[in-house]
Amino acid sequence: MFRNCCHRHKKGDIRYKDISGPDGVPDGKVDPNYDRVYLGSRIPKYTFGLSLGGEYKGFDLSLQIQGVVGVKGLLSGFAGWALCGEGNVQTWQDEGRFDPANPQRYPSYPKMQEVTGAEGFNTLTSDFWILDASYIRLKNIQVGYTLPSSIMKKAGISRLRFYVAAENPCSWNKYRKGWDPEINGNGVYYPILSTYTFGVNLKF
């Protein structure tokens, strides 16, 4: 959605397109009442999961994969805008920003400027800031090995199994680096942690 403002377009600013007007055709003005388009939804169109497991000669493997497709994301506030509320500048913002000394027609970030609490001209909600929030995540994986019972019986052990496991070890997505598409919001959240464990199952 767009809104009128008295801002005069300058180099490095985002350009907004005139979509329509009172008569249903472009009228040369960007107006919040007519120049609106559907930008997508944070509700996934498809959600899927996959669980696999198997054993072979004492080795065992189990894993779970989960993901979503057909979903959009929007990083706003300090998560999406550089210098928001006197905040920091992320690497992707600095590397992709409009550079007047080496201008590009379609930079991945507009000119660098401080963003106050109020929404500025370059941070209006538009498709420039919309991200593909689809992802595939390896939720957990475990690999184990059980020693042969013939060996364990000599030691008076019924079963001995060693295993390594990982929870949320990796994901594949096109989201901004450092942000998690599974928690689709403005960045105010505790991140999903990756956990790695090593264990022993012993049975007499």
C-alpha positions as a Markdown table, in Angstrom:
| # | Residue | x | y | z |
|---|---|---|---|---|
| 1 | Met | 0.0 | 0.0 | 0.0 |
| 2 | Phe | 1.2 | 3.5 | -0.8 |
| 3 | Arg | 0.5 | 6.9 | 0.7 |
| 4 | Asn | 0.9 | 10.5 | -0.4 |
| 5 | Cys | 3.8 | 12.4 | 0.9 |
| 6 | Cys | 5.6 | 15.6 | 0.2 |
| 7 | His | 8.9 | 13.9 | -0.4 |
| 8 | Arg | 10.7 | 14.8 | -3.6 |
| 9 | His | 12.3 | 11.9 | -5.4 |
| 10 | Lys | 16.1 | 11.9 | -5.2 |
| 11 | Lys | 18.8 | 9.6 | -6.5 |
| 12 | Gly | 18.8 | 6.3 | -4.6 |
| 13 | Asp | 15.1 | 6.6 | -3.6 |
| 14 | Ile | 12.6 | 3.8 | -4.3 |
| 15 | Arg | 10.3 | 4.6 | -7.2 |
| 16 | Tyr | 6.6 | 3.7 | -6.8 |
| 17 | Lys | 4.5 | 2.7 | -9.8 |
| 18 | Asp | 1.2 | 4.3 | -10.7 |
| 19 | Ile | -1.1 | 1.3 | -11.0 |
| 20 | Ser | -4.5 | 2.9 | -11.4 |
| 21 | Gly | -6.6 | 6.0 | -10.7 |
| 22 | Pro | -10.3 | 7.0 | -10.1 |
| 23 | Asp | -11.2 | 5.8 | -13.6 |
| 24 | Gly | -9.4 | 2.5 | -13.3 |
| 25 | Val | -6.5 | 3.5 | -15.4 |
| 26 | Pro | -3.1 | 5.1 | -14.4 |
| 27 | Asp | -3.5 | 8.8 | -13.7 |
| 28 | Gly | 0.1 | 9.9 | -13.2 |
| 29 | Lys | -0.2 | 9.9 | -9.4 |
| 30 | Val | 0.7 | 7.5 | -6.7 |
| 31 | Asp | -2.3 | 7.3 | -4.4 |
| 32 | Pro | -3.0 | 5.0 | -1.4 |
| 33 | Asn | -6.6 | 4.6 | -2.5 |
| 34 | Tyr | -6.0 | 3.3 | -6.0 |
| 35 | Asp | -2.4 | 2.2 | -6.3 |
| 36 | Arg | -2.6 | -1.0 | -4.3 |
| 37 | Val | -1.7 | -4.6 | -5.3 |
| 38 | Tyr | -1.8 | -7.9 | -3.5 |
| 39 | Leu | 1.7 | -8.6 | -2.2 |
| 40 | Gly | 1.2 | -12.1 | -0.9 |
| 41 | Ser | 0.5 | -13.8 | 2.5 |
| 42 | Arg | 2.4 | -14.9 | 5.5 |
| 43 | Ile | 0.2 | -18.0 | 5.6 |
| 44 | Pro | 1.9 | -20.8 | 3.6 |
| 45 | Lys | 0.1 | -22.2 | 0.6 |
| 46 | Tyr | 1.7 | -25.6 | 1.1 |
| 47 | Thr | 3.2 | -27.2 | 4.2 |
| 48 | Phe | 5.0 | -30.5 | 4.1 |
| 49 | Gly | 7.1 | -32.9 | 6.1 |
| 50 | Leu | 9.0 | -36.0 | 5.6 |
| 51 | Ser | 10.2 | -38.6 | 8.1 |
| 52 | Leu | 12.7 | -41.4 | 7.2 |
| 53 | Gly | 14.4 | -44.1 | 9.1 |
| 54 | Gly | 16.3 | -47.3 | 8.6 |
| 55 | Glu | 18.8 | -49.9 | 9.9 |
| 56 | Tyr | 21.6 | -51.7 | 8.3 |
| 57 | Lys | 24.3 | -54.0 | 9.9 |
| 58 | Gly | 24.0 | -52.3 | 13.3 |
| 59 | Phe | 23.8 | -48.8 | 12.0 |
| 60 | Asp | 20.5 | -46.8 | 12.2 |
| 61 | Leu | 19.4 | -43.5 | 10.8 |
| 62 | Ser | 16.4 | -41.4 | 11.4 |
| 63 | Leu | 15.6 | -37.9 | 10.2 |
| 64 | Gln | 12.8 | -35.4 | 9.8 |
| 65 | Ile | 12.4 | -32.7 | 7.2 |
| 66 | Gln | 9.8 | -29.9 | 7.3 |
| 67 | Gly | 9.1 | -26.9 | 5.1 |
| 68 | Val | 6.7 | -24.5 | 3.5 |
| 69 | Val | 6.2 | -23.0 | 0.1 |
| 70 | Gly | 4.1 | -20.2 | -1.4 |
| 71 | Val | 4.6 | -17.8 | 1.5 |
| 72 | Lys | 5.9 | -14.3 | 1.7 |
| 73 | Gly | 7.9 | -12.5 | 4.3 |
| 74 | Leu | 8.5 | -8.9 | 5.3 |
| 75 | Leu | 11.4 | -7.8 | 7.5 |
| 76 | Ser | 10.6 | -4.4 | 8.9 |
| 77 | Gly | 12.1 | -2.2 | 11.7 |
| 78 | Phe | 15.7 | -2.9 | 12.6 |
| 79 | Ala | 15.5 | -6.3 | 10.9 |
| 80 | Gly | 14.9 | -4.8 | 7.5 |
| 81 | Trp | 16.0 | -1.2 | 7.5 |
| 82 | Ala | 19.5 | 0.1 | 8.1 |
| 83 | Leu | 20.0 | 2.7 | 10.9 |
| 84 | Cys | 16.5 | 2.2 | 12.1 |
| 85 | Gly | 16.1 | 3.9 | 15.5 |
| 86 | Glu | 19.9 | 4.6 | 15.4 |
| 87 | Gly | 20.4 | 0.9 | 15.0 |
| 88 | Asn | 23.1 | -1.0 | 13.1 |
| 89 | Val | 23.8 | -1.7 | 9.4 |
| 90 | Gln | 23.7 | -5.3 | 8.2 |
| 91 | Thr | 26.2 | -6.6 | 5.7 |
| 92 | Trp | 23.6 | -7.1 | 3.0 |
| 93 | Gln | 22.4 | -3.5 | 3.4 |
| 94 | Asp | 25.9 | -2.1 | 3.2 |
| 95 | Glu | 26.9 | -4.2 | 0.2 |
| 96 | Gly | 23.7 | -3.7 | -1.7 |
| 97 | Arg | 23.0 | 0.0 | -1.0 |
| 98 | Phe | 22.8 | 2.6 | -3.7 |
| 99 | Asp | 26.2 | 4.1 | -4.2 |
| 100 | Pro | 26.2 | 7.6 | -5.8 |
| 101 | Ala | 29.8 | 7.1 | -6.8 |
| 102 | Asn | 28.9 | 3.8 | -8.7 |
| 103 | Pro | 25.2 | 4.0 | -9.3 |
| 104 | Gln | 23.2 | 0.9 | -10.4 |
| 105 | Arg | 19.7 | 1.0 | -11.8 |
| 106 | Tyr | 18.3 | -1.6 | -9.5 |
| 107 | Pro | 20.4 | -1.8 | -6.3 |
| 108 | Ser | 19.2 | -4.3 | -3.6 |
| 109 | Tyr | 19.0 | -1.5 | -1.0 |
| 110 | Pro | 18.1 | 2.2 | -1.4 |
| 111 | Lys | 20.4 | 5.0 | -0.4 |
| 112 | Met | 21.7 | 4.8 | 3.2 |
| 113 | Gln | 19.8 | 7.1 | 5.6 |
| 114 | Glu | 18.7 | 7.0 | 9.2 |
| 115 | Val | 15.2 | 5.7 | 9.7 |
| 116 | Thr | 13.2 | 7.2 | 12.6 |
| 117 | Gly | 10.3 | 5.6 | 14.4 |
| 118 | Ala | 7.9 | 7.0 | 11.8 |
| 119 | Glu | 7.7 | 5.2 | 8.4 |
| 120 | Gly | 9.8 | 7.0 | 5.8 |
| 121 | Phe | 9.5 | 7.4 | 2.1 |
| 122 | Asn | 11.8 | 4.5 | 1.3 |
| 123 | Thr | 10.3 | 2.1 | 3.9 |
| 124 | Leu | 6.7 | 2.3 | 2.7 |
| 125 | Thr | 5.2 | -1.2 | 2.3 |
| 126 | Ser | 5.8 | -2.3 | -1.2 |
| 127 | Asp | 7.0 | -5.3 | -3.2 |
| 128 | Phe | 10.6 | -4.0 | -2.8 |
| 129 | Trp | 10.6 | -5.3 | 0.7 |
| 130 | Ile | 8.7 | -8.5 | 0.2 |
| 131 | Leu | 10.7 | -11.7 | 0.5 |
| 132 | Asp | 10.2 | -15.3 | -0.5 |
| 133 | Ala | 9.8 | -17.0 | 2.9 |
| 134 | Ser | 9.7 | -20.6 | 1.6 |
| 135 | Tyr | 12.1 | -22.9 | 3.2 |
| 136 | Ile | 13.2 | -26.5 | 3.8 |
| 137 | Arg | 14.5 | -27.4 | 7.2 |
| 138 | Leu | 16.2 | -30.5 | 8.5 |
| 139 | Lys | 14.5 | -30.5 | 11.9 |
| 140 | Asn | 16.4 | -33.4 | 13.4 |
| 141 | Ile | 18.7 | -36.2 | 12.4 |
| 142 | Gln | 20.2 | -39.1 | 14.4 |
| 143 | Val | 22.8 | -41.6 | 13.5 |
| 144 | Gly | 23.5 | -44.6 | 15.7 |
| 145 | Tyr | 25.5 | -47.8 | 15.9 |
| 146 | Thr | 24.6 | -50.8 | 18.0 |
| 147 | Leu | 27.5 | -53.2 | 18.8 |
| 148 | Pro | 26.9 | -56.8 | 17.9 |
| 149 | Ser | 25.2 | -58.8 | 20.7 |
| 150 | Ser | 27.8 | -61.6 | 20.4 |
| 151 | Ile | 30.4 | -59.2 | 21.6 |
| 152 | Met | 28.3 | -57.6 | 24.3 |
| 153 | Lys | 27.2 | -60.9 | 25.9 |
| 154 | Lys | 30.8 | -61.6 | 26.9 |
| 155 | Ala | 30.8 | -58.4 | 28.9 |
| 156 | Gly | 27.4 | -59.1 | 30.4 |
| 157 | Ile | 25.7 | -56.3 | 28.4 |
| 158 | Ser | 22.4 | -56.9 | 26.7 |
| 159 | Arg | 22.7 | -53.9 | 24.3 |
| 160 | Leu | 25.1 | -51.0 | 23.7 |
| 161 | Arg | 24.4 | -48.3 | 21.3 |
| 162 | Phe | 26.2 | -45.0 | 20.5 |
| 163 | Tyr | 24.6 | -42.2 | 18.7 |
| 164 | Val | 25.0 | -38.6 | 17.6 |
| 165 | Ala | 22.0 | -36.3 | 17.0 |
| 166 | Ala | 21.3 | -32.8 | 15.7 |
| 167 | Glu | 18.2 | -30.7 | 16.0 |
| 168 | Asn | 17.7 | -27.8 | 13.5 |
| 169 | Pro | 21.2 | -28.2 | 12.1 |
| 170 | Cys | 20.5 | -26.5 | 8.7 |
| 171 | Ser | 17.9 | -25.0 | 6.4 |
| 172 | Trp | 17.7 | -24.0 | 2.8 |
| 173 | Asn | 16.0 | -20.7 | 1.9 |
| 174 | Lys | 16.3 | -17.4 | 0.0 |
| 175 | Tyr | 15.7 | -15.3 | 3.1 |
| 176 | Arg | 18.0 | -12.5 | 4.4 |
| 177 | Lys | 21.1 | -14.0 | 5.8 |
| 178 | Gly | 20.9 | -14.2 | 9.6 |
| 179 | Trp | 17.1 | -14.2 | 9.7 |
| 180 | Asp | 14.8 | -17.2 | 10.0 |
| 181 | Pro | 11.9 | -17.5 | 7.6 |
| 182 | Glu | 10.2 | -20.0 | 9.9 |
| 183 | Ile | 9.7 | -17.1 | 12.4 |
| 184 | Asn | 8.2 | -14.7 | 9.8 |
| 185 | Gly | 8.2 | -11.3 | 11.3 |
| 186 | Asn | 10.1 | -8.1 | 12.2 |
| 187 | Gly | 13.0 | -9.8 | 13.9 |
| 188 | Val | 11.8 | -9.4 | 17.5 |
| 189 | Tyr | 12.1 | -13.0 | 18.6 |
| 190 | Tyr | 14.4 | -15.5 | 20.1 |
| 191 | Pro | 16.1 | -17.4 | 17.3 |
| 192 | Ile | 15.6 | -21.1 | 16.7 |
| 193 | Leu | 18.6 | -22.9 | 18.1 |
| 194 | Ser | 20.7 | -25.7 | 16.7 |
| 195 | Thr | 21.4 | -28.5 | 19.2 |
| 196 | Tyr | 24.0 | -31.3 | 18.9 |
| 197 | Thr | 24.2 | -34.2 | 21.2 |
| 198 | Phe | 26.2 | -37.4 | 21.7 |
| 199 | Gly | 24.7 | -40.3 | 23.7 |
| 200 | Val | 25.1 | -43.9 | 24.8 |
| 201 | Asn | 22.2 | -46.4 | 25.3 |
| 202 | Leu | 23.3 | -49.1 | 27.7 |
| 203 | Lys | 21.1 | -52.1 | 28.7 |
| 204 | Phe | 22.2 | -54.9 | 31.0 |
